[in-house]
């Protein structure tokens, strides 16, 4: 990392991804219940706290320049009251831990990568250098604009949006990864879109 910083002037950040932590937890619980139907899992909030703390230890240990906050979440319109309460508690804890970490490390870079419109607490976004809207599933450049419009929710700064796409695969037989359905490169289309937007 020191070499990259010195020779390339590049900052190196680590990702703390809420959705990845939740998926790992859900899969673990499903596997344990399959083995033992009487299994009672640890509360997700406790697991979330431990996972985020462990990531912070690694970030400090290896000297990362900052973090990327991964959070896609989901729309809450069709959630039951209990599901909504759980969703809000999870989101508040996750963002609260990140805000606390950043309060003590103001020199560290933070970016957000996901769907800001699904955040319970958007206040962290004002500290984010970028809000990266995942567009790997976009099939044309019009969906970049759609993703931006969807992200324009209350409390979301609109002056720092970026889109992310996949690059073409190194496997020459893979003609889909990194391309739109009309065979144009997603990366080229994203660059052209960002200049025109």
N, C-alpha and C positions, 0 to 999 in steps of 0.2 A: 504494500500500500504506500509505503514511503517513496518507493521508486516511481510509482504512478503519479503521486502528488508532485514530486520534484521534476520529473521529465515531461509530464503531460499537463500539469496544472489542473488535474481532475480531482474532484471531491468524491469520497467513497461513503455511501450511506447504506445502512442496514434496513431491511423491511420488517416492520411489525404488523402482521396481517391478521386482523380480527377473524375474517372468514376462514382462513386456513386453520387457525386455532380451534374455531368452533367445529369445523369439519373433522379435524383430527379427534376431537372429543366425542362427537357423535358416532364416528366409526368405531372408536374404542369401546364406547358404551354398548353399541349394537353387537360387537364381537363378544364382549363379556356376558351379555344377556343370552346370547346364543349358546354359550358354554354352560351358563348357570342362570336359569330363569329367575332365581331369587336374588341375583346380584343387585346391590343398591349402589349406584355410582356416587362419587363425590360431586358436590354442587359445582355447576359450571363456573360460577363466579369465583370459587376458590381456585379452580384449575386455571382460569384466565389470569388471576393475580399472579400465580406461580410462574406461568409461562412468560408473562410480560416481564416480571422481575428477572427471570433467567436471561431473557434477551438483553435487558439493560446491563446485566453483569458482563455479557459478551461484548456489547457495544463499547463499554468503558475499557474492558480488558484489551481489546484489539485496536482501540483508538479510532473508531469510525468518526467521520466528520458530521454525522447526523443520522436522521431516520426518515424512512418513508412510511407513512401511516396507511396501511392497506385496509380499506373498509368499503365494501359494496353494500352490505346490509340488504334491506328489502323494503318495499312499500308496505305501509301499515294499515291501509284502508280496510282490508278484509281479515285482520287479526281479531281474535276474541279478546275480551278484556284481560284475561290471564296471560295470553300470548303477548299482548301489547305491553303489559307491565313487565314481563320478563325481558322483552326486547329493549325497553327503555332502560331497565336496570343494567343490562349487559352493556349497552352503548354508553351510558353515563360512567360506569366503572372504567371501561376501556379508555375513553377520551379523558376522563379525570386523571388516570395514571399517566397518560402522555403529557397532559398539561402540567402535572406536578414535576415530572422529569424535566420538561423544557424550562420550567421556572428556575430550576437549579442549574441549567446548562444553556443559558441564553446565547452562548457563542456557537451552539450547534445548529446546523441547518435542518429544517424540517420541510417535507413536502407531503402532500396528500395524494393518494392514488385510489380512486374508486368512484363512488356515487355520493357526492356531498349532500344531495337532496334527501338522502336516507339517514343522515346523522341526527341523533337526538339533540346533540349540543354542537352547534357550528362555530362556537367562539374560537376554537383552536385554528380555524382556517385563516384568521387574520394574521397569524404568525407563520403561515406556510408560504414558502417562496413560490411554489407551483401547486396547482390543483390539476392533476393528471387524470383525464377521463379515459378509462379503458375502452378502446374501440376495436379490439382484436376480432370481435364478431361482426364488425361492419362489413357490408357487402358492396358498398359504394360510398363515395365521399359525402353524399347527402346525409348519411347517418352520423357523420361527424357533427354537422350542424344540429341534428336532432338531439344528440347526446349533450351538446352545449346548452340547448334550450331547456332540456329536462333538468340540467344541473343548476339552472338559475332560480334557486329557491331562496326564501327569506333567510338572510344571514350569511349567504354564500358570496364572497367577493368574486366579481366577474372579470377582474382585470388580470388574472393570472392563470387562465385556463390553457391547457395543452392536451393533445390527444396522443394516445399510444397505440401503435399497431405492431404486428409481427413482421419480421424480415423474412425473405424467402429462405427456405430450408437448404441446407448444404447437400441434401439428398436430391439428386437431379431427377429422380422419378416422382418426387413430391411436387406436383404442379399447383397445389392448392394453398399451402402455407405461405402467407405473405402476399397473396394475390386476391383481388376482387373477382367476382364471378365473370366479369368481362375481360379477364386475363391481365388487367393493368396491375402494376405493383402497388400495394397498399402504402408503402413508405413514400413513393413518389407522389401518389395522390394526396397523402397527408401533408407533404411539404407544399404542394400546389394550393391545397385548401387553406393552409395556415397563412400563406401570403395573401390570398384573395379575401380571407375572412375579416 
